[in-house]
């Protein structure tokens, strides 16, 4: 019985081994079948059209990373993303601040594909706030001996930088640095670093947007070439490029020779390792035409200040543009007073008729890029006049004509008073404070003289960067200097001036103001948490310029800025906060008192005591007829006159402490239905 059991057990073991053998044979056959199938598929894939490769899971992607301060780089990135997606590419767009270089570069998880960087440069050559960490990491990695310089080997990239060449020391520094650091880590540059210049006078294509559009077209063609692998000799899809053929003797000139004989071509000498092996023919296509060479402008041929893109933006904002560098716009207080709803603070402080005031400028360009600019930096910038120049009479006639055309639009508008509407066609005042720096205009004196000849008073505002122009300025009805900050550091932060020597220029401008005989004003714009703590420093600046008046106004809120350090409602001081600041400043000044306030504009006026009679009557208003008489005498005889020669009595409702708080009782106060959460 025991022997029988062993026999049965042996038979069972043999059967088990037999089954295992069958299973193993089946498994080997299955593996062989799968292997053969995969091999066949790979062979077939090699024969697949390369245009269809983008649909395969292993295809290279295009990654767009942008760093922005004001939102422009993001806008450009969105445009590029749309263009590449329309070409069928798998394109990913991300803010560079959310791209972790530690996670993507060091941990070997870098996705295959092409990386396109769009990066702006902010103050002092620094990257925008959202790109600071990425740039810091990349800089350290490229210079750290412990990190292999082949870290980014296999990565393909291109960089487009946004900057302004007027900031010459730091122009496009952020973009240049990223391009350099990536290259040091063995990433392959597929397209030369390209600069978008916000300086319209030096931009290759006329403005930054045009620079971007040209680059966008070119980089799209290069990406199509690389990822779709078009035939070597087919360059019909390469636009806006001149690619040197390595086999062409004409393309073998040295770099120094090329610099000496620069014919203005947008020359791509090296489009990266991937394209350097391809014997491309020379071809240049610009603006949709074949063999049309893009030439740089001749040095002796100044451009128009107003580019097509700038004209479009400013027109959209309600500007009426005049000639090639001037503009006019209807002030909201002009509209308000046409309806009898009150005038601006100049009506309260100085007696202007707001409905008879024209706001214009002979120069849309400015030498600053102030963070609270109410034009959102759509105007050009510059440190000197480099543009075509229109004559003063052309500008004034164009401004008057456009102003009257805008007044005409109020005919029949509900609430417009007929007498005010009729008076609106007789301009009495001109506020040269629309936008830009009017004193930059080379014929500013002739411009002012023509205004005065027409019986139009002049209120000119300058940003205190052109002291010689201030010193040489003909008498104006009232000359303003914007004092946006009281220290060098805060002025640099708030005004973002283009001049390297902005602080000496600022100080000299204030000193030049003190030598003017007519009415002078410091205009202070208070930005809560930015410049409201510099009271003693402001007092020192007053001693330099000895202005007749000091206007202190809370910053105007124009909506959330796109800039990461832009203004919000939190930066707008309440009127009582402005008054508190003014009282503190008054205590530090000799010979000044608070004279007026305009609560509606969140503005307070300090005036020298010479404008207050012994009887305690303020005379901050202007006798405009008397001013024109004095100016005509000055023109005829050269006899100078002073601010006291044309002052007039200030009405009681405009004086500080009145129940009206600066609102003309002859007007009807109109209040918005919606609740204003803060500020004025």
URZINOR-V315606 format. One record per residue. N is the residue number from 1. SS is DSSP state (H for helix, E for strand, C for the rest). PHI is phi as a letter, one per 20 degrees, with the letter a starting at -180 (none if undefined). Layout:
# URZINOR-V315606
n: (N N)
ss: (SS SS)
phi: (PHI PHI)
This chain:
# URZINOR-V315606
n: (1 2 3 4 5 6 7 8 9 10 11 12 13 14 15 16 17 18 19 20 21 22 23 24 25 26 27 28 29 30 31 32 33 34 35 36 37 38 39 40 41 42 43 44 45 46 47 48 49 50 51 52 53 54 55 56 57 58 59 60 61 62 63 64 65 66 67 68 69 70 71 72 73 74 75 76 77 78 79 80 81 82 83 84 85 86 87 88 89 90 91 92 93 94 95 96 97 98 99 100 101 102 103 104 105 106 107 108 109 110 111 112 113 114 115 116 117 118 119 120 121 122 123 124 125 126 127 128 129 130 131 132 133 134 135 136 137 138 139 140 141 142 143 144 145 146 147 148 149 150 151 152 153 154 155 156 157 158 159 160 161 162 163 164 165 166 167 168 169 170 171 172 173 174 175 176 177 178 179 180 181 182 183 184 185 186 187 188 189 190 191 192 193 194 195 196 197 198 199 200 201 202 203 204 205 206 207 208 209 210 211 212 213 214 215 216 217 218 219 220 221 222 223 224 225 226 227 228 229 230 231 232 233 234 235 236 237 238 239 240 241 242 243 244 245 246 247 248 249 250 251 252 253 254 255 256 257 258 259 260 261 262 263 264 265 266 267 268 269 270 271 272 273 274 275 276 277 278 279 280 281 282 283 284 285 286 287 288 289 290 291 292 293 294 295 296 297 298 299 300 301 302 303 304 305 306 307 308 309 310 311 312 313 314 315 316 317 318 319 320 321 322 323 324 325 326 327 328 329 330 331 332 333 334 335 336 337 338 339 340 341 342 343 344 345 346 347 348 349 350 351 352 353 354 355 356 357 358 359 360 361 362 363 364 365 366 367 368 369 370 371 372 373 374 375 376 377 378 379 380 381 382 383 384 385 386 387 388 389 390 391 392 393 394 395 396 397 398 399 400 401 402 403 404 405 406 407 408 409 410 411 412 413 414 415 416 417 418 419 420 421 422 423 424 425 426 427 428 429 430 431 432 433 434 435 436 437 438 439 440 441 442 443 444 445 446 447 448 449 450 451 452 453 454 455 456 457 458 459 460 461 462 463 464 465 466 467 468 469 470 471 472 473 474 475 476 477 478 479 480 481 482 483 484 485 486 487 488 489 490 491 492 493 494 495 496 497 498 499 500 501 502 503 504 505 506 507 508 509 510 511 512 513 514 515 516 517 518 519 520 521 522 523 524 525 526 527 528 529 530 531 532 533 534 535 536 537 538 539 540 541 542 543 544 545 546 547 548 549 550 551 552 553 554 555 556 557 558 559 560 561 562 563 564 565 566 567 568 569 570 571 572 573 574 575 576 577 578 579 580 581 582 583 584 585 586 587 588 589 590 591 592 593 594 595 596 597 598 599 600 601 602 603 604 605 606 607 608 609 610 611 612 613 614 615 616 617 618 619 620 621 622 623 624 625 626 627 628 629 630 631 632 633 634 635 636 637 638 639 640 641 642 643 644 645 646 647 648 649 650 651 652 653 654 655 656 657 658 659 660 661 662 663 664 665 666 667 668 669 670 671 672 673 674 675 676 677 678 679 680)
ss: (C H H H H H H H H H H H H H H H H H H H H H H H H H H H H H H H H H H H H H H H H H H H H H C C C H H H H H H C C C C C E E E E E E E C C C C H H H H H H H H H H H H H H H C C C C E E E E E H H H C C H H H H H H C C C C C C E E E E E E E E E C H H H C E C H H H H H H H H H H H H H H H C C C C C C C C C C C C E E E E E E E E C C C C H H H C C H H H H H H H H H H H H C C C E E C C C C E E E E C C C C C C C C C C H H H H H H H H H H H H H H H H H H H H H C C C C C C C C C C C C C E E C C C C C H H H H C C H H H H H H C C C C C C E E C C C C H H H H C C C C C C C C E E C C E E C C C C C C C C C C C C E C C C C H H H H H H H H H C C C E E E C C C E E E E C C H H H H H H H C C C C C C H H H H H H C C C H H H E E E E E C C C C E C C C C C C C C C C C C C C E C C C C C E C C C C H H H H H H H H H H H H H H H H H C C C C C C C C C H H H H H H C C C C C E E E E C C C C C H H H C C C H H H H H H H H H H C C C E E E E E E C C C C H H H H H C C C C C C E E E E E C C C C C H H H H H H H H C C C C C C H H H H H H H H H H H H H C C C C E E E E E E E E C C C C C C C C H H H H H H H H H H H C C C E E E E E E C C C C C C C C C C C C C C H H H C C C H H H H H H H H H H H H H H C C C E E E E E E E H H H C E E E E E E H H H E C C C C C E C C E E C H H H H H H H H H H H H H H C C C C C H H H H E E C C C H H H E C C C C C C C C C C C C C C C C C C C C C C C C C)
phi: (none f f f f f f f f f f f f f f f f f f f f f f f f f f f f f f f f f f f f f f f f f f f f f e f f f f e f f e e f e f f d d d d d c c c d d o f f f f f f f f f g f f f f f e n e e d d c b f f f e e e f f f e e f e l d f f f q d d d d c c e d d g l m f f f g f d f f f f f f f f f f f d e f f d f f e g d f n e d b b c d d d a c f f e f f c f l f f f f f f g f f f f f e m f e f e b f g c d d d e e f f d g f d o a f f f g f f f f g f f f f f f f g f f e e l f g g e e d f e e d m c c d f f f e e f f e d f f f f f f f f d e e n f f e d e b d n f f e f e e f f f f b c c c l n d e l d e e e f f f f e d f e f f e e g f f f f f f f f e o f d e c l d b c b b b e f f f f f f f f e m d o d f f f f f e c n f e f f d d d d b b e b f e b d c c g f d g f d l m e e f c a d b f c d f c e f g f f f f f f f f f f f f f f f g f e f n f g n f e g f f f f f f e c f d c c e e b f a m c g f f f g d f f f f f g f g f f e m d f c c d d c e m c c f f f f f e f f g d f b d d c f d e b d c f f f f f f e e l f e f f e f f g f f f f f f f f f f e f e e f c b e d d d e d g m d c e d d f f f f f f f f f e d l f f c c e d c f g e e d n g f f f f d f e c f f e e f f f f f f f f f f f f f g f e d e n c b f d b b c g f e l c c d e c f f f e c f f e n e e c e f d e f f f g f f f f f f f f e d n f f b c f f f c e c f e f f f e e g n f f f l n e f f f e d f d d f f f e e f a m d)
